[in-house]
């Protein structure tokens, strides 16, 4: 009898792919010598192959309309890190077409997107890799994201100081 994947005795291992890594110093410790490499399909394909050969069950790709910063909602002038992200749907399409990774979890911002467009994008991915795509809706609370797509700025959330 086949073991049910929802059995509490099993688990799946995932890997969150983000530029050169999630840690602020990842850029300094990576093998990347030119920031443009991070925005090339070959870079992501190599990560997909490494993940698949390393036994990773799924990878996640994040969405973001504005540049990453060290403090929520506040643009900074840091120049020693890679900022920006590739479109997660396009990156997932490359990974699904070129690697054997079992599953790709695509985060997609729905705060400032047309729901029909997001559904069409995810459906297109599902055509490339049936059963290998998961969509994780992402809601943005960053006022900068609305202005990045020509919308009205949303109210800025402030960090409560106790």
N, CA, C and O of each residue as an XYZ file, in Angstrom:
648
protein
N       0.830     -1.175      0.000
C       0.000      0.000      0.000
C       0.879      1.245      0.000
O       1.848      1.330      0.755
N       0.532      2.221     -0.862
C       1.318      3.437     -0.970
C       1.064      4.331      0.238
O      -0.067      4.461      0.704
N       2.128      4.941      0.733
C       2.018      5.804      1.903
C       1.417      7.148      1.498
O       1.841      7.752      0.512
N       0.447      7.604      2.248
C      -0.208      8.877      1.987
C       0.765     10.006      2.325
O       1.401      9.984      3.378
N       0.883     11.015      1.412
C       1.826     12.113      1.644
C       1.392     13.018      2.797
O       2.190     13.819      3.283
N       0.139     12.902      3.240
C      -0.316     13.700      4.376
C      -0.032     13.018      5.704
O      -0.346     13.568      6.760
N       0.553     11.833      5.667
C       0.890     11.103      6.884
C       1.840     11.948      7.719
O       2.785     12.533      7.191
N       1.592     12.011      9.015
C       2.413     12.843      9.896
C       3.841     12.322     10.033
O       4.700     13.031     10.558
N       4.112     11.111      9.578
C       5.454     10.558      9.666
C       6.348     10.961      8.512
O       7.523     10.594      8.507
N       5.842     11.706      7.524
C       6.659     12.118      6.388
C       6.713     13.637      6.296
O       5.861     14.344      6.835
N       7.723     14.112      5.608
C       7.821     15.548      5.385
C       8.451     15.796      4.030
O       9.065     14.906      3.441
N       8.293     17.009      3.547
C       8.860     17.412      2.272
C       9.873     18.516      2.531
O       9.710     19.324      3.446
N      10.905     18.540      1.728
C      11.969     19.516      1.893
C      11.921     20.531      0.761
O      11.949     20.169     -0.416
N      11.847     21.813      1.131
C      11.779     22.876      0.140
C      12.947     23.829      0.266
O      13.648     23.852      1.278
N      13.144     24.610     -0.775
C      14.233     25.572     -0.825
C      13.689     26.885     -1.367
O      13.132     26.919     -2.464
N      13.846     27.964     -0.612
C      13.411     29.280     -1.061
C      14.552     29.940     -1.823
O      15.599     30.243     -1.251
N      14.342     30.158     -3.111
C      15.372     30.794     -3.925
C      15.143     32.299     -3.946
O      14.040     32.765     -4.233
N      16.188     33.052     -3.642
C      16.094     34.507     -3.587
C      17.444     35.103     -3.934
O      18.348     35.112     -3.099
N      17.592     35.596     -5.140
C      18.839     36.247     -5.549
C      20.048     35.392     -5.229
O      20.147     34.248     -5.673
N      20.968     35.949     -4.455
C      22.137     35.177     -4.018
C      21.904     34.545     -2.658
O      22.776     33.849     -2.140
N      20.730     34.783     -2.073
C      20.389     34.215     -0.772
C      19.619     35.223      0.057
O      19.571     36.408     -0.273
N      19.018     34.749      1.131
C      18.195     35.611      1.974
C      19.022     36.450      2.940
O      18.585     37.527      3.345
N      20.181     35.989      3.307
C      20.998     36.725      4.278
C      21.581     37.978      3.620
O      22.004     37.927      2.465
N      21.608     39.104      4.345
C      22.148     40.333      3.772
C      23.580     40.210      3.254
O      23.959     40.926      2.326
N      24.374     39.327      3.828
C      25.763     39.172      3.392
C      25.929     38.108      2.314
O      27.055     37.808      1.920
N      24.836     37.535      1.831
C      24.945     36.453      0.846
C      25.651     36.909     -0.418
O      26.377     36.126     -1.030
N      25.458     38.155     -0.823
C      26.107     38.664     -2.028
C      27.626     38.628     -1.865
O      28.345     38.273     -2.799
N      28.108     38.993     -0.689
C      29.549     39.019     -0.452
C      30.159     37.628     -0.403
O      31.334     37.455     -0.725
N      29.369     36.631     -0.003
C      29.887     35.269      0.154
C      29.567     34.356     -1.020
O      29.964     33.191     -1.011
N      28.858     34.855     -2.033
C      28.470     34.008     -3.166
C      29.592     33.953     -4.207
O      30.563     34.706     -4.139
N      29.432     33.049     -5.160
C      30.399     32.939     -6.253
C      30.068     33.895     -7.393
O      30.793     33.948     -8.387
N      28.986     34.646     -7.259
C      28.575     35.601     -8.289
C      29.538     36.779     -8.287
O      29.767     37.403     -7.250
N      30.101     37.079     -9.453
C      31.049     38.188     -9.545
C      30.432     39.420    -10.203
O      30.968     40.522    -10.091
N      29.315     39.231    -10.883
C      28.634     40.328    -11.551
C      27.140     40.223    -11.243
O      26.539     39.166    -11.441
N      26.547     41.296    -10.766
C      25.131     41.269    -10.390
C      24.236     40.831    -11.540
O      23.171     40.265    -11.294
N      24.626     41.068    -12.776
C      23.814     40.688    -13.937
C      23.610     39.175    -14.008
O      22.616     38.713    -14.569
N      24.543     38.398    -13.444
C      24.406     36.934    -13.448
C      23.126     36.485    -12.759
O      22.510     35.505    -13.177
N      22.716     37.195    -11.701
C      21.544     36.823    -10.921
C      20.266     37.005    -11.743
O      19.232     36.421    -11.418
N      20.330     37.799    -12.788
C      19.168     38.072    -13.622
C      19.248     37.332    -14.952
O      18.681     37.777    -15.949
N      19.946     36.212    -14.966
C      20.129     35.381    -16.157
C      19.487     34.017    -15.912
O      19.591     33.471    -14.814
N      18.829     33.466    -16.923
C      18.165     32.170    -16.799
C      19.113     31.046    -16.433
O      18.716     30.102    -15.750
N      20.358     31.129    -16.875
C      21.338     30.079    -16.579
C      21.580     29.975    -15.072
O      21.700     28.874    -14.535
N      21.652     31.103    -14.405
C      21.862     31.121    -12.951
C      20.758     30.332    -12.253
O      21.040     29.505    -11.386
N      19.499     30.584    -12.626
C      18.359     29.927    -11.994
C      18.262     28.463    -12.401
O      17.889     27.619    -11.587
N      18.591     28.155    -13.647
C      18.588     26.767    -14.094
C      19.612     25.956    -13.310
O      19.340     24.821    -12.918
N      20.784     26.533    -13.082
C      21.808     25.836    -12.286
C      21.304     25.555    -10.873
O      21.546     24.476    -10.334
N      20.607     26.515    -10.271
C      20.037     26.294     -8.942
C      18.972     25.211     -8.983
O      18.885     24.391     -8.070
N      18.159     25.201    -10.039
C      17.124     24.177    -10.183
C      17.722     22.786    -10.300
O      17.227     21.842     -9.685
N      18.789     22.655    -11.090
C      19.464     21.357    -11.232
C      20.074     20.916     -9.902
O      19.973     19.752     -9.516
N      20.711     21.867     -9.204
C      21.327     21.536     -7.905
C      20.264     21.105     -6.903
O      20.471     20.152     -6.152
N      19.132     21.797     -6.884
C      18.059     21.447     -5.956
C      17.503     20.068     -6.257
O      17.305     19.263     -5.347
N      17.246     19.786     -7.544
C      16.691     18.483     -7.934
C      17.661     17.355     -7.608
O      17.249     16.308     -7.108
N      18.947     17.559     -7.888
C      19.917     16.494     -7.615
C      20.190     16.341     -6.121
O      20.669     15.296     -5.682
N      19.883     17.385     -5.335
C      20.102     17.327     -3.896
C      18.918     16.790     -3.115
O      18.945     16.761     -1.884
N      17.872     16.360     -3.822
C      16.727     15.774     -3.137
C      15.697     16.772     -2.650
O      14.824     16.423     -1.854
N      15.784     18.003     -3.113
C      14.804     19.018     -2.732
C      13.480     18.698     -3.415
O      13.454     18.438     -4.618
N      12.376     18.713     -2.661
C      11.062     18.392     -3.212
C      10.424     19.556     -3.951
O       9.743     19.353     -4.956
N      10.636     20.772     -3.465
C      10.049     21.933     -4.125
C      10.899     23.163     -3.868
O      11.663     23.221     -2.905
N      10.752     24.151     -4.750
C      11.410     25.432     -4.555
C      10.345     26.515     -4.551
O       9.272     26.343     -5.128
N      10.645     27.625     -3.900
C       9.724     28.757     -3.892
C      10.399     29.949     -4.557
O      11.609     30.148     -4.443
N       9.593     30.728     -5.246
C      10.056     31.952     -5.900
C       9.176     33.102     -5.429
O       7.949     33.005     -5.473
N       9.784     34.171     -4.987
C       9.046     35.306     -4.433
C       8.757     36.361     -5.492
O       9.472     36.479     -6.488
N       7.710     37.114     -5.260
C       7.333     38.234     -6.104
C       7.620     39.514     -5.339
O       7.657     39.510     -4.109
N       7.817     40.579     -6.043
C       8.018     41.868     -5.399
C       7.934     42.976     -6.419
O       8.601     42.925     -7.452
N       7.129     43.968     -6.142
C       6.965     45.065     -7.086
C       7.988     46.173     -6.872
O       8.347     46.874     -7.818
N       8.454     46.336     -5.660
C       9.463     47.351     -5.381
C      10.734     46.657     -4.896
O      10.721     45.475     -4.552
N      11.810     47.399     -4.874
C      13.090     46.822     -4.470
C      13.077     46.425     -3.001
O      12.442     47.077     -2.172
N      13.787     45.347     -2.693
C      13.915     44.908     -1.308
C      14.692     45.961     -0.517
O      15.550     46.659     -1.059
N      14.378     46.059      0.756
C      15.086     46.982      1.639
C      15.329     46.294      2.979
O      14.777     45.231      3.264
N      16.157     46.919      3.779
C      16.439     46.366      5.104
C      15.325     46.674      6.095
O      15.126     45.933      7.058
N      14.598     47.767      5.864
C      13.512     48.151      6.763
C      12.224     48.194      5.965
O      12.189     48.740      4.862
N      11.168     47.622      6.516
C       9.893     47.517      5.827
C       9.387     48.877      5.346
O       9.282     49.822      6.127
N       9.075     48.962      4.047
C       8.429     50.136      3.487
C       9.287     51.366      3.333
O       8.779     52.428      2.974
N      10.577     51.252      3.595
C      11.457     52.417      3.517
C      12.580     52.120      2.527
O      13.368     51.194      2.720
N      12.639     52.918      1.468
C      13.713     52.750      0.482
C      15.044     53.115      1.136
O      15.120     54.027      1.960
N      16.087     52.385      0.753
C      17.402     52.699      1.304
C      18.390     52.923      0.167
O      18.070     52.701     -1.000
N      19.553     53.351      0.510
C      20.593     53.641     -0.477
C      21.741     52.637     -0.389
O      22.891     52.988     -0.651
N      21.440     51.395     -0.022
C      22.457     50.363      0.104
C      22.918     49.945     -1.294
O      22.091     49.672     -2.165
N      24.225     49.895     -1.507
C      24.762     49.548     -2.819
C      25.635     48.294     -2.797
O      26.223     47.936     -3.817
N      25.725     47.628     -1.654
C      26.576     46.447     -1.572
C      25.780     45.151     -1.641
O      26.280     44.097     -1.246
N      24.531     45.215     -2.143
C      23.678     44.033     -2.258
C      22.930     44.068     -3.586
O      22.707     45.130     -4.168
N      22.554     42.893     -4.042
C      21.741     42.815     -5.250
C      20.304     43.132     -4.869
O      19.764     42.542     -3.932
N      19.688     44.048     -5.579
C      18.295     44.419     -5.335
C      17.486     44.109     -6.587
O      17.996     44.199     -7.703
N      16.238     43.749     -6.397
C      15.355     43.451     -7.519
C      15.163     41.953     -7.673
O      15.954     41.153     -7.172
N      14.105     41.591     -8.370
C      13.784     40.178     -8.584
C      13.306     39.986    -10.016
O      12.730     40.890    -10.622
N      13.551     38.818    -10.534
C      12.932     38.437    -11.797
C      11.478     38.102    -11.532
O      11.106     37.774    -10.406
N      10.663     38.183    -12.557
C       9.263     37.797    -12.424
C       9.222     36.314    -12.047
O       9.815     35.491    -12.745
N       8.533     35.955    -10.954
C       8.540     34.560    -10.517
C       7.851     33.606    -11.490
O       8.198     32.426    -11.542
N       6.887     34.095    -12.258
C       6.208     33.230    -13.225
C       7.151     32.896    -14.375
O       7.209     31.750    -14.821
N       7.882     33.885    -14.851
C       8.842     33.647    -15.934
C       9.963     32.727    -15.441
O      10.366     31.803    -16.146
N      10.458     32.982    -14.242
C      11.519     32.140    -13.676
C      11.030     30.706    -13.503
O      11.766     29.761    -13.787
N       9.793     30.539    -13.040
C       9.216     29.199    -12.886
C       9.107     28.499    -14.229
O       9.367     27.300    -14.325
N       8.725     29.234    -15.272
C       8.623     28.638    -16.611
C       9.974     28.106    -17.066
O      10.059     27.019    -17.639
N      11.026     28.870    -16.811
C      12.378     28.428    -17.169
C      12.743     27.166    -16.384
O      13.249     26.202    -16.959
N      12.490     27.170    -15.082
C      12.834     26.024    -14.238
C      12.034     24.776    -14.610
O      12.588     23.678    -14.657
N      10.741     24.938    -14.873
C       9.910     23.785    -15.227
C      10.311     23.188    -16.568
O      10.223     21.977    -16.767
N      10.751     24.039    -17.482
C      11.118     23.567    -18.815
C      12.523     22.976    -18.886
O      12.819     22.185    -19.782
N      13.395     23.358    -17.942
C      14.803     22.964    -18.077
C      15.339     22.081    -16.958
O      16.460     21.584    -17.060
N      14.568     21.872    -15.890
C      15.072     21.082    -14.769
C      14.082     19.988    -14.391
O      12.966     19.938    -14.907
N      14.505     19.117    -13.488
C      13.652     18.032    -13.000
C      13.116     18.309    -11.597
O      12.716     17.385    -10.889
N      13.109     19.580    -11.197
C      12.594     19.902     -9.866
C      11.143     19.438     -9.800
O      10.382     19.647    -10.745
N      10.757     18.815     -8.700
C       9.422     18.231     -8.580
C       8.296     19.253     -8.595
O       7.250     19.021     -9.201
N       8.508     20.379     -7.932
C       7.418     21.344     -7.778
C       7.985     22.748     -7.602
O       9.022     22.938     -6.965
N       7.289     23.725     -8.175
C       7.670     25.122     -8.019
C       6.490     25.862     -7.395
O       5.374     25.827     -7.912
N       6.757     26.535     -6.270
C       5.742     27.337     -5.599
C       5.996     28.789     -6.000
O       7.033     29.364     -5.671
N       5.043     29.367     -6.710
C       5.177     30.725     -7.224
C       4.367     31.681     -6.354
O       3.148     31.552     -6.244
N       5.052     32.633     -5.742
C       4.352     33.702     -5.031
C       4.001     34.756     -6.067
O       4.836     35.125     -6.893
N       2.766     35.241     -6.023
C       2.343     36.252     -6.977
C       1.548     37.313     -6.238
O       0.573     37.009     -5.551
N       1.974     38.559     -6.384
C       1.313     39.675     -5.731
C      -0.077     39.859     -6.326
O      -0.221     40.010     -7.539
N      -1.094     39.847     -5.477
C      -2.476     40.011     -5.939
C      -3.074     41.348     -5.501
O      -4.217     41.656     -5.841
N      -2.321     42.133     -4.762
C      -2.840     43.410     -4.288
C      -3.034     44.382     -5.442
O      -4.023     45.114     -5.484
N      -2.099     44.390     -6.368
C      -2.124     45.369     -7.456
C      -2.129     44.689     -8.825
O      -1.650     45.265     -9.801
N      -2.659     43.486     -8.903
C      -2.686     42.739    -10.164
C      -4.124     42.419    -10.548
O      -5.010     42.332     -9.698
N      -4.332     42.248    -11.829
C      -5.626     41.818    -12.334
C      -5.752     40.322    -12.061
O      -4.915     39.554    -12.537
N      -6.765     39.875    -11.311
C      -6.892     38.450    -10.983
C      -6.946     37.547    -12.217
O      -6.419     36.435    -12.193
N      -7.573     38.014    -13.285
C      -7.630     37.216    -14.509
C      -6.235     36.974    -15.066
O      -5.923     35.870    -15.513
N      -5.396     38.003    -15.040
C      -4.027     37.857    -15.549
C      -3.227     36.871    -14.711
O      -2.482     36.052    -15.250
N      -3.378     36.948    -13.400
C      -2.669     36.017    -12.520
C      -3.132     34.588    -12.794
O      -2.309     33.677    -12.876
N      -4.445     34.387    -12.935
C      -4.984     33.048    -13.218
C      -4.453     32.520    -14.549
O      -4.108     31.343    -14.654
N      -4.384     33.380    -15.561
C      -3.874     32.961    -16.869
C      -2.393     32.587    -16.781
O      -1.956     31.622    -17.408
N      -1.632     33.340    -16.012
C      -0.211     33.038    -15.850
C      -0.001     31.689    -15.168
O       0.815     30.878    -15.608
N      -0.741     31.461    -14.095
C      -0.609     30.198    -13.367
C      -1.089     29.027    -14.230
O      -0.484     27.956    -14.203
N      -2.158     29.217    -14.986
C      -2.649     28.166    -15.881
C      -1.618     27.845    -16.961
O      -1.449     26.685    -17.337
N      -0.936     28.866    -17.454
C       0.120     28.632    -18.448
C       1.259     27.823    -17.850
O       1.803     26.935    -18.507
N       1.621     28.123    -16.617
C       2.662     27.336    -15.944
C       2.218     25.889    -15.772
O       3.007     24.964    -15.960
N       0.956     25.702    -15.416
C       0.436     24.345    -15.218
C       0.483     23.549    -16.525
O       0.604     22.325    -16.494
N       0.389     24.222    -17.660
C       0.487     23.538    -18.947
C       1.920     23.062    -19.206
O       2.136     22.027    -19.836
N       2.892     23.831    -18.714
C       4.306     23.447    -18.881
C       4.655     22.292    -17.949
O       5.331     21.344    -18.350
N       4.191     22.376    -16.709
C       4.532     21.361    -15.704
C       3.312     20.898    -14.954
O       3.133     21.273    -13.795
N       2.458     20.090    -15.571
C       1.237     19.643    -14.881
C       1.558     18.979    -13.544
O       2.415     18.099    -13.460
N       0.856     19.417    -12.505
C       1.064     18.830    -11.186
C       2.318     19.296    -10.492
O       2.651     18.806     -9.413
N       3.028     20.246    -11.101
C       4.297     20.690    -10.539
C       4.281     22.156    -10.128
O       5.319     22.700     -9.751
N       3.124     22.802    -10.194
C       3.039     24.228     -9.918
C       2.057     24.497     -8.786
O       0.954     23.952     -8.761
N       2.474     25.344     -7.852
C       1.606     25.782     -6.769
C       1.656     27.302     -6.762
O       2.723     27.891     -6.935
N       0.508     27.937     -6.564
C       0.446     29.386     -6.495
C       0.219     29.795     -5.049
O      -0.678     29.281     -4.381
N       1.031     30.713     -4.575
C       0.882     31.276     -3.227
C       0.568     32.758     -3.380
O       1.462     33.563     -3.643
N      -0.722     33.124     -3.213
C      -1.070     34.542     -3.324
C      -0.322     35.357     -2.274
O      -0.187     34.939     -1.124
N       0.153     36.507     -2.681
C       0.912     37.372     -1.784
C       0.217     38.736     -1.744
O      -0.059     39.330     -2.786
N      -0.057     39.215     -0.559
C      -0.689     40.519     -0.386
C       0.392     41.499      0.046
O       1.174     41.219      0.954
N       0.425     42.641     -0.609
C       1.438     43.636     -0.300
C       0.881     44.696      0.633
O      -0.208     45.228      0.417
N       1.637     44.990      1.661
C       1.278     46.060      2.582
C       2.247     47.229      2.453
O       2.229     48.151      3.268
N       3.096     47.186      1.425
C       4.101     48.221      1.210
C       3.525     49.284      0.272
O       3.177     48.973     -0.868
N       3.421     50.518      0.728
C       2.843     51.596     -0.075
C       3.639     51.838     -1.354
O       3.077     52.342     -2.326
N       4.918     51.500     -1.386
C       5.733     51.705     -2.585
C       5.291     50.805     -3.730
O       5.482     51.158     -4.894
N       4.701     49.642     -3.423
C       4.286     48.707     -4.468
C       3.198     49.277     -5.369
O       3.219     49.055     -6.579
N       2.257     50.003     -4.796
C       1.174     50.583     -5.592
C       1.716     51.605     -6.579
O       1.283     51.647     -7.730
N       2.652     52.421     -6.142
C       3.207     53.434     -7.032
C       4.080     52.810     -8.117
O       4.270     53.415     -9.172
N       4.613     51.614     -7.879
C       5.440     50.937     -8.883
C       4.627     50.529    -10.107
O       5.186     50.368    -11.192
N       3.316     50.361     -9.948
C       2.461     49.965    -11.077
C       1.513     51.093    -11.483
O       0.536     50.852    -12.191
N       1.794     52.324    -11.039
C       0.996     53.466    -11.450
C      -0.276     53.674    -10.664
O      -1.126     54.469    -11.068
N      -0.427     52.990     -9.565
C      -1.632     53.141     -8.748
C      -1.469     54.208     -7.686
O      -0.395     54.784     -7.511
N      -2.539     54.453     -6.995
C      -2.493     55.388     -5.872
C      -1.798     54.701     -4.704
O      -1.984     53.509     -4.461
N      -1.009     55.466     -3.999
C      -0.290     54.903     -2.854
C      -1.276     54.417     -1.804
O      -2.241     55.109     -1.479
N      -1.034     53.254     -1.288
C      -1.844     52.726     -0.193
C      -1.343     53.348      1.103
O      -0.214     53.836      1.157
N      -2.160     53.336      2.140
C      -1.690     53.904      3.408
C      -0.436     53.171      3.890
O      -0.370     51.943      3.855
N       0.534     53.929      4.330
C       1.785     53.363      4.822
C       1.568     52.746      6.195
O       1.049     53.402      7.098
N       1.958     51.500      6.355
C       1.905     50.862      7.666
C       3.115     51.336      8.470
O       4.222     51.443      7.942
N       2.897     51.606      9.707
C       3.975     52.061     10.566
C       4.250     51.017     11.630
O       3.345     50.331     12.104
N       5.515     50.913     11.992
C       5.910     49.973     13.039
C       5.606     50.621     14.381
O       6.058     51.729     14.671
N       4.839     49.919     15.181
C       4.454     50.430     16.490
C       5.620     50.265     17.460
O       6.124     49.158     17.647
N       6.038     51.344     18.062
C       7.120     51.316     19.043
C       6.499     51.234     20.428
O       5.765     52.137     20.831
N       6.780     50.179     21.151
C       6.241     50.043     22.508
C       7.237     50.451     23.543
O       6.944     50.397     24.737
